[in-house]
Amino acid sequence: MKHIFIFTVAALLAISNALFVSAQGKITELQNLPITIKSGPYKAGHIQGIAVDAERKYIYLSYTTMLIKADLNGNVIGSVKGLLGHLGCLDFNEKDGRVYGSLEYKDDGIGKGILQMEKSLRKLDNAFYIAIFDVERITRMDMDAEKDGIMSTVYLPTVLDDYLATVTTVEGEKPHRFGCSGIDGVSFGPRFGKKDGKEYLTVAYGIYGEVERSDNDYQVLLQYDISKWGKYETSLSQENMHTNGPAQPDREYFAMTGNTTYGVQNLEYDAYTKSWFMCVYSGKKKHFPNYSLYAIDGAARPVKQPLKGVPYIKKGFVVPLKAAGLKDDSTSIHGWNFNIGATGFCSLGEGYFYISHNYRTAEGQGSNIRLYRYTGEVQNPFKLVE
């Protein structure tokens, strides 16, 4: 019995040591990543999002109407142009090796501004898509998003319905259900309330920063099972917008943060902390804390309940914020005043992140992508790796 016990302990120690070495090896590998990746400047809109393929060591960057593929030293491999809509947050799907991003066409100030920036006189339909890039085929500069067979799109009719809707609020008739201005944040991760398991594509709404209404204080998140999206994927024609996509998401969720200016700019699931980070432009309603970074507790079970300030919806699945960072006593909302990340925020694993520092010069728009380590501290949740 004694020999069996000693053998068992030795075996457990060996496994423990192996796991320790494996974990330490991964951390060391992450620490050896470039601490800064320089990008730009480009004659384009400002950077909107980033995605990293850690295995092949590529980074992908959205510059509003252009996608850039570069290695982790910042050397540009190729680019995709020709978009007249807003390409926003990005995420890399490890299962199929493609990059997914939010793509919206709309007739508001943002949409008109993009057409003006691109010097286009086209009149485009309102439409909201997930753009899917076959990034292995991006091998040269200025590839065409419509003609070179490198991008397909899936239509999201739920978003269009909310964008076009007129609703009766406490303050009267208002355009745009939930204040929906379209979509921006996208990320792959498990079902809300699950620590792991099957991954879904989560899409976060952009939300207009209107202070005179009370139905726009939630972040709205749609989760999609993309395993059968092959039947919807369609090449984009901006002359004739297609409508091939799922009739509705698998589920809709709400996170109470208080109103923000244009909703979730960057959404990122981090398996290390089991958190859904939401980078936003701060809101302007004085009775909310108006943080610039929030985190949803990914392991906490959503609760179906009435939505505050939303009289036209009986109940919705509400996901709780993580009890971390600052806490506003009057609303019990947690978050951080972390004023970067809205232009690019990417989890690398083991608590490491690449975060965008965007800049603008006379030559155009660019970004320095910096390596950070998560601390969770109240005042400074991420520490710059130097």
C-alpha positions as CSV (number, residue, x, y, z in Angstrom):
1,M,0.0,0.0,0.0
2,K,2.9,2.3,0.9
3,H,4.5,1.7,-2.5
4,I,1.3,2.4,-4.3
5,F,0.8,5.7,-2.3
6,I,4.4,6.8,-3.1
7,F,3.9,5.9,-6.8
8,T,0.6,7.9,-6.9
9,V,2.1,11.0,-5.3
10,A,5.1,10.8,-7.6
11,A,2.8,10.5,-10.6
12,L,0.7,13.5,-9.4
13,L,3.8,15.6,-8.9
14,A,5.0,14.7,-12.4
15,I,1.7,15.7,-13.9
16,S,1.7,18.9,-11.8
17,N,5.2,19.7,-12.9
18,A,4.4,19.0,-16.5
19,L,1.4,21.3,-16.3
20,F,3.5,24.0,-14.6
21,V,6.1,23.8,-17.3
22,S,3.4,23.9,-20.0
23,A,1.8,26.9,-18.5
24,Q,5.1,28.6,-17.9
25,G,6.1,27.9,-21.4
26,K,3.0,29.5,-22.8
27,I,3.6,32.5,-20.6
28,T,7.2,32.8,-21.7
29,E,6.0,32.5,-25.3
30,L,3.5,35.3,-24.8
31,Q,6.1,37.5,-23.1
32,N,8.3,37.1,-26.2
33,L,5.7,38.7,-28.4
34,P,6.6,42.2,-29.7
35,I,5.7,44.7,-27.1
36,T,4.8,47.2,-29.8
37,I,3.5,46.6,-33.4
38,K,3.5,49.8,-35.4
39,S,0.8,50.3,-38.0
40,G,0.2,53.1,-40.5
41,P,-0.3,55.9,-41.1
42,Y,-2.9,55.3,-43.9
43,K,-5.2,57.5,-45.8
44,A,-8.2,56.0,-44.3
45,G,-10.6,56.2,-41.4
46,H,-9.2,55.6,-37.9
47,I,-8.5,52.1,-36.7
48,Q,-11.6,50.2,-35.5
49,G,-10.4,46.8,-34.3
50,I,-7.6,44.2,-34.3
51,A,-7.4,40.4,-34.4
52,V,-4.4,38.2,-33.9
53,D,-3.6,34.7,-35.3
54,A,-1.1,33.7,-32.7
55,E,-0.2,30.4,-34.3
56,R,0.7,31.9,-37.7
57,K,1.8,35.2,-36.2
58,Y,-0.4,37.6,-38.1
59,I,-2.3,40.6,-37.0
60,Y,-5.4,42.0,-38.8
61,L,-6.4,45.6,-38.5
62,S,-9.6,47.4,-39.6
63,Y,-9.2,51.0,-40.8
64,T,-13.0,51.7,-41.2
65,T,-13.1,50.9,-45.0
66,M,-9.9,48.9,-45.3
67,L,-8.5,45.7,-43.8
68,I,-4.7,45.3,-43.3
69,K,-2.9,42.0,-42.9
70,A,0.6,42.3,-41.3
71,D,3.1,40.1,-39.5
72,L,3.7,40.7,-35.8
73,N,6.7,42.9,-36.6
74,G,4.4,45.2,-38.5
75,N,5.4,44.2,-42.0
76,V,2.4,44.5,-44.2
77,I,1.5,41.4,-46.2
78,G,-1.6,42.7,-48.0
79,S,-4.7,44.9,-47.7
80,V,-8.4,44.8,-48.7
81,K,-10.1,47.9,-50.0
82,G,-13.3,48.9,-51.8
83,L,-15.7,49.0,-48.9
84,L,-18.2,51.8,-48.6
85,G,-19.5,50.8,-45.2
86,H,-18.1,50.8,-41.7
87,L,-15.9,47.8,-41.0
88,G,-15.6,47.7,-37.2
89,C,-14.4,45.3,-34.5
90,L,-12.6,42.1,-35.6
91,D,-12.1,38.6,-34.3
92,F,-10.1,35.6,-35.5
93,N,-11.9,32.3,-35.6
94,E,-9.4,29.6,-34.7
95,K,-11.7,26.8,-36.0
96,D,-11.8,28.0,-39.6
97,G,-8.8,30.3,-39.8
98,R,-10.9,33.3,-40.9
99,V,-11.4,36.8,-39.6
100,Y,-14.9,38.0,-38.8
101,G,-15.9,41.7,-38.5
102,S,-18.9,43.9,-38.2
103,L,-19.9,45.7,-41.4
104,E,-22.7,48.3,-41.5
105,Y,-24.2,50.4,-44.2
106,K,-26.6,53.1,-42.9
107,D,-28.0,56.5,-43.8
108,D,-27.0,58.4,-40.7
109,G,-24.1,60.8,-40.1
110,I,-21.6,58.0,-39.9
111,G,-22.7,56.4,-43.1
112,K,-22.7,59.7,-45.0
113,G,-19.3,60.6,-43.6
114,I,-17.8,57.4,-44.9
115,L,-19.2,58.0,-48.4
116,Q,-17.8,61.5,-48.3
117,M,-14.4,60.2,-47.1
118,E,-14.4,57.7,-49.9
119,K,-15.5,60.4,-52.4
120,S,-18.5,58.3,-53.4
121,L,-21.8,59.5,-54.7
122,R,-23.5,56.1,-54.3
123,K,-26.8,55.8,-52.5
124,L,-26.6,52.5,-50.5
125,D,-29.3,50.5,-48.8
126,N,-29.3,50.3,-45.0
127,A,-27.8,46.8,-44.3
128,F,-25.9,45.1,-41.5
129,Y,-23.5,42.2,-42.1
130,I,-20.8,40.0,-40.6
131,A,-17.9,40.2,-43.0
132,I,-15.8,37.0,-43.2
133,F,-12.3,37.3,-44.7
134,D,-10.5,34.3,-46.1
135,V,-7.2,35.8,-44.8
136,E,-4.9,33.1,-46.3
137,R,-5.8,34.6,-49.7
138,I,-4.7,38.1,-48.8
139,T,-1.3,38.2,-50.4
140,R,-0.9,41.7,-51.9
141,M,-1.9,45.3,-51.4
142,D,-5.2,46.8,-52.5
143,M,-7.2,43.6,-53.1
144,D,-10.8,44.3,-53.9
145,A,-13.4,43.3,-51.3
146,E,-16.1,42.6,-53.9
147,K,-14.1,41.2,-56.9
148,D,-11.2,39.2,-55.5
149,G,-13.1,36.4,-53.8
150,I,-11.6,37.1,-50.4
151,M,-14.6,38.2,-48.5
152,S,-18.1,36.8,-47.9
153,T,-20.9,38.3,-45.9
154,V,-23.9,37.2,-43.8
155,Y,-26.9,39.5,-43.4
156,L,-28.3,40.3,-39.9
157,P,-32.0,41.2,-40.3
158,T,-32.6,41.6,-36.6
159,V,-30.2,44.5,-36.5
160,L,-31.9,46.2,-39.4
161,D,-35.3,45.7,-37.8
162,D,-34.1,47.4,-34.6
163,Y,-32.4,50.2,-36.5
164,L,-35.5,51.0,-38.5
165,A,-38.0,50.6,-35.7
166,T,-40.0,53.4,-34.1
167,V,-40.8,52.6,-30.4
168,T,-43.0,54.1,-27.7
169,T,-40.8,55.0,-24.7
170,V,-41.5,56.7,-21.5
171,E,-40.4,59.9,-23.2
172,G,-42.6,59.4,-26.2
173,E,-42.1,58.0,-29.8
174,K,-38.4,57.5,-30.6
175,P,-36.6,56.1,-33.6
176,H,-34.3,53.0,-33.3
177,R,-35.3,50.3,-30.8
178,F,-32.9,50.3,-27.8
179,G,-31.3,53.3,-29.4
180,C,-29.7,50.9,-32.0
181,S,-27.3,52.6,-34.3
182,G,-26.1,49.3,-35.9
183,I,-23.3,46.9,-34.8
184,D,-19.7,47.2,-33.9
185,G,-18.2,44.8,-31.3
186,V,-17.8,41.1,-32.3
187,S,-16.1,38.2,-30.5
188,F,-16.2,34.4,-30.3
189,G,-16.8,32.8,-26.9
190,P,-19.1,30.4,-25.0
191,R,-22.7,30.8,-24.3
192,F,-23.3,33.4,-21.6
193,G,-23.3,31.6,-18.2
194,K,-20.9,28.9,-19.5
195,K,-17.2,28.8,-18.7
196,D,-16.4,26.8,-21.8
197,G,-18.0,24.6,-24.4
198,K,-19.4,25.4,-27.8
199,E,-18.4,28.8,-29.1
200,Y,-20.8,31.4,-30.5
201,L,-20.3,34.6,-32.4
202,T,-21.4,37.4,-30.2
203,V,-22.3,40.7,-31.9
204,A,-22.8,43.9,-29.9
205,Y,-25.0,46.9,-30.9
206,G,-23.8,50.3,-31.5
207,I,-26.1,52.6,-29.5
208,Y,-26.8,56.3,-30.1
209,G,-25.7,58.5,-27.2
210,E,-29.0,60.2,-26.6
211,V,-29.5,61.5,-23.1
212,E,-33.2,62.3,-23.4
213,R,-34.5,58.7,-23.5
214,S,-34.3,55.9,-21.0
215,D,-34.6,52.8,-23.2
216,N,-31.0,52.9,-24.4
217,D,-29.1,52.2,-21.2
218,Y,-28.4,48.5,-21.9
219,Q,-25.7,47.1,-24.1
220,V,-27.4,44.7,-26.5
221,L,-25.6,41.5,-27.5
222,L,-26.7,38.9,-30.0
223,Q,-25.3,35.4,-30.0
224,Y,-25.2,33.3,-33.2
225,D,-24.3,29.7,-33.8
226,I,-22.3,30.0,-37.0
227,S,-21.9,26.2,-37.6
228,K,-24.5,26.4,-40.4
229,W,-23.7,29.8,-41.8
230,G,-22.2,28.3,-45.0
231,K,-25.7,28.4,-46.6
232,Y,-25.9,32.2,-45.9
233,E,-22.4,33.3,-46.9
234,T,-22.6,35.5,-50.0
235,S,-20.2,37.7,-51.9
236,L,-21.0,41.3,-51.3
237,S,-22.3,43.5,-54.1
238,Q,-22.6,47.1,-52.9
239,E,-24.8,47.8,-55.9
240,N,-27.3,45.2,-54.9
241,M,-27.2,44.4,-51.2
242,H,-28.1,40.8,-50.5
243,T,-30.3,39.6,-47.6
244,N,-29.0,36.1,-46.9
245,G,-28.8,35.5,-43.2
246,P,-30.4,33.9,-40.1
247,A,-33.9,35.2,-39.4
248,Q,-32.9,35.8,-35.8
249,P,-30.0,35.2,-33.3
250,D,-29.9,32.1,-31.1
251,R,-30.5,34.4,-28.2
252,E,-30.4,38.1,-27.3
253,Y,-28.9,39.5,-24.1
254,F,-28.7,42.8,-22.3
255,A,-26.0,44.3,-20.0
256,M,-26.8,47.3,-17.9
257,T,-24.1,49.9,-18.1
258,G,-25.9,53.1,-18.7
259,N,-26.0,54.7,-22.0
260,T,-22.7,55.0,-23.9
261,T,-21.7,56.9,-27.0
262,Y,-22.2,54.5,-29.9
263,G,-22.3,51.4,-27.8
264,V,-19.6,48.6,-27.7
265,Q,-16.7,49.6,-29.9
266,N,-14.7,46.6,-29.1
267,L,-16.0,43.3,-27.6
268,E,-13.6,40.6,-26.5
269,Y,-14.0,37.3,-24.6
270,D,-11.1,36.4,-22.4
271,A,-11.0,32.8,-21.4
272,Y,-8.3,33.5,-18.7
273,T,-10.7,35.7,-16.6
274,K,-14.0,34.3,-18.0
275,S,-14.9,37.8,-18.9
276,W,-16.5,39.6,-21.8
277,F,-14.7,43.0,-22.0
278,M,-16.6,45.9,-23.6
279,C,-14.6,48.9,-24.6
280,V,-16.8,52.0,-25.2
281,Y,-16.8,55.7,-25.6
282,S,-18.1,57.1,-22.4
283,G,-21.8,58.1,-22.1
284,K,-23.1,61.5,-21.1
285,K,-26.0,60.7,-18.7
286,K,-25.0,62.3,-15.4
287,H,-26.8,59.8,-13.2
288,F,-24.5,57.0,-14.5
289,P,-20.8,56.5,-13.8
290,N,-20.0,56.6,-17.5
291,Y,-17.0,54.3,-17.4
292,S,-15.1,53.5,-20.6
293,L,-14.5,49.8,-19.9
294,Y,-16.9,47.2,-18.6
295,A,-16.7,43.4,-18.1
296,I,-19.5,40.9,-18.2
297,D,-19.1,38.0,-15.9
298,G,-19.1,35.2,-18.4
299,A,-19.7,32.4,-15.9
300,A,-22.7,34.0,-14.3
301,R,-26.1,32.8,-15.4
302,P,-28.3,35.3,-17.3
303,V,-31.5,36.2,-15.6
304,K,-34.8,36.8,-17.5
305,Q,-36.3,39.9,-16.0
306,P,-38.0,43.2,-16.9
307,L,-35.7,45.8,-18.6
308,K,-35.4,49.1,-16.8
309,G,-36.8,52.0,-19.0
310,V,-37.9,49.6,-21.8
311,P,-41.7,49.5,-21.7
312,Y,-42.0,47.8,-25.1
313,I,-40.2,44.6,-24.0
314,K,-41.7,42.5,-21.2
315,K,-38.6,40.7,-20.2
316,G,-35.1,40.0,-21.5
317,F,-32.0,37.9,-20.6
318,V,-29.8,40.2,-18.5
319,V,-26.1,39.3,-18.0
320,P,-24.4,40.7,-14.9
321,L,-21.3,42.8,-14.9
322,K,-18.2,41.4,-13.2
323,A,-17.8,42.7,-9.6
324,A,-14.4,44.2,-10.4
325,G,-13.0,47.7,-10.8
326,L,-14.8,50.8,-9.6
327,K,-18.3,50.5,-8.2
328,D,-20.8,53.3,-8.5
329,D,-22.8,53.4,-5.3
330,S,-26.0,54.9,-6.7
331,T,-26.4,52.3,-9.6
332,S,-24.1,49.4,-8.4
333,I,-22.5,49.4,-11.9
334,H,-18.9,48.3,-12.0
335,G,-16.3,49.3,-14.5
336,W,-13.0,51.2,-15.2
337,N,-11.9,54.5,-16.4
338,F,-9.5,52.9,-18.9
339,N,-9.4,55.3,-21.9
340,I,-7.8,53.0,-24.5
341,G,-9.1,49.9,-26.2
342,A,-12.1,51.3,-28.1
343,T,-10.0,51.2,-31.3
344,G,-8.6,47.7,-30.8
345,F,-8.6,45.2,-28.0
346,C,-7.4,41.6,-28.3
347,S,-7.0,38.8,-25.8
348,L,-3.9,36.7,-26.3
349,G,-4.3,34.3,-23.4
350,E,-2.8,33.9,-19.9
351,G,-3.8,37.5,-19.1
352,Y,-2.0,39.2,-22.0
353,F,-3.7,41.6,-24.4
354,Y,-2.8,43.7,-27.4
355,I,-4.4,47.1,-27.1
356,S,-4.5,49.9,-29.8
357,H,-3.1,53.3,-29.3
358,N,-4.5,55.2,-32.3
359,Y,-3.0,58.3,-33.7
360,R,-3.5,60.8,-36.5
361,T,-0.9,62.7,-38.5
362,A,-0.8,64.8,-41.6
363,E,0.0,61.5,-43.4
364,G,-3.1,59.8,-42.2
365,Q,-4.4,57.4,-39.5
366,G,-2.4,54.8,-37.6
367,S,-1.9,52.9,-34.4
368,N,0.8,51.5,-32.1
369,I,-0.5,48.2,-30.8
370,R,1.0,47.7,-27.3
371,L,1.3,44.6,-25.2
372,Y,-0.5,44.7,-21.8
373,R,-1.0,42.3,-18.9
374,Y,-4.3,42.2,-17.0
375,T,-4.1,43.1,-13.3
376,G,-7.7,43.7,-12.5
377,E,-6.7,46.6,-10.3
378,V,-9.4,49.2,-9.5
379,Q,-7.6,52.2,-11.0
380,N,-5.4,50.4,-13.6
381,P,-6.8,47.1,-14.8
382,F,-4.0,46.6,-17.4
383,K,-0.3,47.1,-17.0
384,L,1.9,47.9,-20.0
385,V,4.6,45.3,-20.7
386,E,7.9,47.0,-21.1
